[in-house]
Every structure is written in C-alpha cells, then in structure tokens.
Amino acid sequence: MCLNTGHPCNCLTDGNICEPCRMTAKDRETEEAHLSNNINAPSQVESTCEPDQNISSSGVTRERGRNWGWMLSELICLNILLLGCALASGSTRNDINVRTTDLQIYLIILLLLTSIWMIYYIIYTARKENAVVYQDAHAGPVWLRGGLVLFGLLSIIMDIFKIASYVGYLHCDSGVKVAFPVVQLVFILVQTYFLWIHAKDCVQLQKNITRCGLMLTLSTNLVVWMTAVTEESLHQTTVPDYPSNTTKLAGRSLYISKASYGDSKCKCSHTSCGIFKEAYYYLYPFNIEYSLFASAMAYVMWKNVSRVSDDHAHHHIKFRLKDIFLGPVMGVLLVVAGLATFIAYEMEMKKVDNDDDKKDKALMMHFVTNIVIVTLMSISTVIGCTIYKVDHREHVSEKNPTRSLDVGLLVGASLGQFIISYFTIVAMIATGAKGYLNRLNLAWAILMVIQLGLQNFFIIEGLHREPFHEVHPVTVVVNPYVLEPSKELSSLEASDIDTKPSPLPTEHAMHGHTAEHRPKLSWKRRVLKEVCAFLLLCNIILWVMPAFGARPQFDHDAEIKFYNFSMWAAIVNIGLPFGIFYRMHSVASLFEVFLTS
C-alpha cells in the first residue's frame, strides 16, 4: 500500500516499498509509540506543559510592561500640552494675570529637560554596542532631514535676532526674555543632530524610558509651536484700541505689547531693536515648520519603539528630473507670478494712508492670483487621478508608522483650511455676494474646497502605491571557451562572430545604463511626475503667501461684519496655522509620490 500520498510512486504495482513510503511508515510508528507513552504517563504531559505556561506568563508580563510604557508616555504628553495651552492662551490677554515670562519659564524648563534626555540617549547609544539593531527604512528620509536642518538653521538665525533685540530691554525688563532664545538655540542644535542621526531607530533597550523621552520631545515641540503661532497671530490680527475702527485693520504691524517685548515705558537702549524685531517676525514661519517637522519625526520614533522593522521592504529610489518639462516650468511661472502679486499686495496693505480704492484693487489681484493657481491645481489633480485609474501598480501591503502619520497629518491639517473656506462660503451666500470682491472671495473658497479634496485623494493614493520598477534588458554573456571543441568549429563560428555584434557585456552594461542608453519613462510615469512637480511648486507659493503675512480674511471685511471680529479672528487664527502646515506637508508628500512615480 502506498503510504506517502504526497509523492507519486509505484508501490502498489511493484510490490516494493519505496524510500519515501518507508520513511513515512517509520514516522507513523514513532508517533503512535509516543502517543501511547503520553497516555500511560499523564504526569509527563503535565511536565511538558509547564514550560509553555512559563513562556505565556512571561509574554503577558512583557505585554503589561509595554502597555504601561505607552500609557505613561501618553499621560506625560497630554499634561505638558494642556498646561502649555493654558499658559499660551492666558498670556495673550491683558485682563488675565499670566505674563509672557511665566510661559517662557515653562518653556525653558521643557527645553532643558528635553535637551538633557536627547544628550543622554546619544551618549548611551554611542557607548552601548549594538544598541540599535533595527531601523525603519521609511522613517526620516534624507530630504526630510535636510528640510529639518534648513528650517533649524533659519530658526537659529531668528533666535540670534531675538537676542540682539531683547538685550536692549535688559535695563528695564526681565532677563527671562533673553534667556529663552538662548536656551531655544541650544535646543535646536541638539535636537537637529539627534533627529539626523537617530530618526530611523527602532529602540529595543530601555523602552519605557525612551517612550517617555520621545513624548517629552514631541510635546515640547508642540508647545513651542503653539507659542509661536499665538504670537504670530497676535502680530497679524490685532485691532487698534480705538472703537471707531472695528473692521479695517489699518496698521497691521501693530500687536499687543504684552505678547512682544518692550512697551511705551521701556525703551530700547540701542537703535537697532526695531530692525531686529521686524527681521525675526519674518522668520517665524520657518520656526513653526521646524517644530512641526520635529514633532512628526519624534512621533514616528515613538511608534517604532520595540518594533522589528523589515528593511528589505524599502525601495531605494533616485531623484531625477529627466523627461519632464511642462510641470516644473508651469509651476515656476506660477511661483514667480504669485511672489510678484504677493509683494505688491503686502506693500499696499501696509501703507498708512486709507485709500480704499487701491486696497480693493490689491485685494482683487490677490484673489484672482489664488483663483488661477487653485483652478490649475484642480485640473492637474484630476489628470493625475485619471492616470491612477489606468495604472495597475499594486497597493502597498505593509503597514508602517510613517505612512499612517503622513495620511493622518494630511487629512487633519486640511481641516483648518476647510473650516475657513466653509465659513466664508456661508457668509458670502448669506449676504448675497454683492460686489466683485465678495464674488471673487466666494469663488476662491469653493475652488479651495474642491482642490483640497482632489489633492488629498491624489496624494493618499500615490503614497499607497508600490513604486514603479524599471525593467532592464537581459544581457546575454557568451562563454568563449564553449566554442573550442574543435578547430573546425572555431573557424566556423569565427565568421559569424565577425558579422554579428558582440554580445559581450561592456563596462556600462554591467554597471547600469548610461545617460544615453537609459530607457525613457512610460507615458503614465511621465504624466504623474509632471503633475507632482506642478502641484509641489504650487503648494510652495500657497504656503509662502499666508506664512509671510497675507491675511485677506481680515483685509476684506465681509466675514468680519457677518461673524463679528472676535469670532472670525478665532476661526482664522485656529484654522490658518493648520492650513499653512498642510501646504508644507503636501510638499513633502508630493515629493515622496514624485519619487515613487
């Protein structure tokens, strides 16, 4: 009888048991004997179960320790954020007895604690052999860390300008206002080095301490971000004290003295205070983006604690602008046009004279520019989404914290601009959208909603597609020694070898294609890269304009009259920072989609 049913044999016809069947019969006899021994000796069964119980109990203990570490780190982050939010909110109002120095003392403590932990982590991993065994290949790509270094450098310049400005008030103001930028400068240096070296780490040692330290880093950066956003919002949206002006924000450079440095009673001891103050306010957007970049990278590290990463799942992709032209050219043209209109708009809005006609024309120019940009972005995004329908690339099956965070931040940050746009749509429709400015404002809000939805779909779909793979032609290598069985054969083949091109591999065939012989992109890849490059540049100009002071939501008074200034200011000051971050995060995500396309 044939015992090995998994392999074909002739046991039944030949009458001889083949080797696979003989082994199978032997295994069955051994198994039956082992089973009978277990039945006759139940004590042995109990003894063999004891190690399994020990293994399961140790696994439960490790799981409890892991959950304890997660909960403790989350509680630390939550409490730091809530206290920071309370102090930042209280320091913005004159009728609340929370001074700016109170908030800065709190920030100094957080910055010092976080810096000490990062230095400890750097030293510990350097001294401990094989401290970091696993790394997440998707986390902290070089272009993201490069952006962190750029924003960090500009933030350091901002802190230097702050120190130079605040030194002039030391004779009549608190020294905490000088100590804060000094500590923040040191913190930026330490954190930038820490994230550049360790952004990919999947920590397996001192897990709970590392989780708490990373959540401390995350919450510290978010409190710094809240403080910078609050101060920048006050700088841009403060209404003068006299009651006659409740809608027009003449003198947008005014801001509450409590949120800045120096007042009418404290004069600067040198003449350069005003210059440094204007300079560091223009650098606030870079400091805001630096804090958000660092927060995102710290969150990914926190999620990667105790994670065993699969390195081979990452694809090494090179950045090339070959075979694309229209997208970058159109994007650069829109960036230049947007910068020109933005500068003209800002110069007109900051004039002291109240020429309403000129201000309305500047507003109209700003609205038209944004409408053109958003419309072209929507059209190009529809083209990109259509390409996805005919693109048969597989979706990414693996789960990693970087992708989940990218999608979450993209959708969450877009809610800020969605809120502003929908409030504008309601106000314009309720008031009848009378006048060309109101109609342009309504059109801009509607197009912004459409563009945000389309771009979110395009980016999320692109992030979840597998990268394109170039199919290189197979190089046939001929072994010349095979052609030597006889002299006649050698002479016969020699004539063919002379007439046919040699298949022997050259140096560039063995090591890759040269620039002349590299295969061209397929039409689908080319269209996707054109769309990504165009959207990336458009998002840059849509980040620049609001980040550096464009506030048509306040310069155009229709929403202020409809909602009242206090309500509308709260809507804009909450939603706009998220909208600004959305544009910068879209740039990073579009660059990732560009690479995988």
Buried (B, 14 or more C-beta within 10 A) or exposed (E): EBBBEEEEBEBEEEEEBBEBBBEBBEEEEEEEEEEEEEEEEEEEEEEEEEEEEEEEEEEEEEEEEBEEBBEBBBEBBEEBBEBBBEBBBBBBEEEEEBBBBBBBBBBBEBBBBBBEBBEEBBEBBEEEEEBBEBBBBBBBBEEBBEBBBBBBBBBBBBBBBBBBBBBBBEEEBBEBBBBBBBBBBBBBEBBBBBBBBBBBBBBBBBBBBBBBBBBBBBBBBBBBBBBBBBBBBBBBBBBEEEEEEBEBBBBBEBBBBBBBBBEEEBEBEEEEBEEBBEBBBBBBBBBBBBBBBBBBBBBBBBBBBBBEBEEEEBEEBEEEEEEBEBBBBBBBEBBEBBBEBBEBBBEBBEEEEEEEEEBBBBBBBBBBBBBBBBBBBBBBBBBBBEBBEEBEBEEBEEEBBBBEBBBEBBBEBBBBBBBBBBBBBBBBEEBEBEEEBBBBBBBBBBBBBBBBBBBBBBBBBBBBBEBBEEEEEEEEEEEEEEBEEEEEEEEEBEEEBEEEEEEEEEEEBEEEEEEEEBEEBEEBBBBBBBBBBBBBBBBBBBBBBBBBBBBBBBBBBBBBEBBEBEEBBEBBBBBBBBBBBBBBBBBBBBBBBBBBB
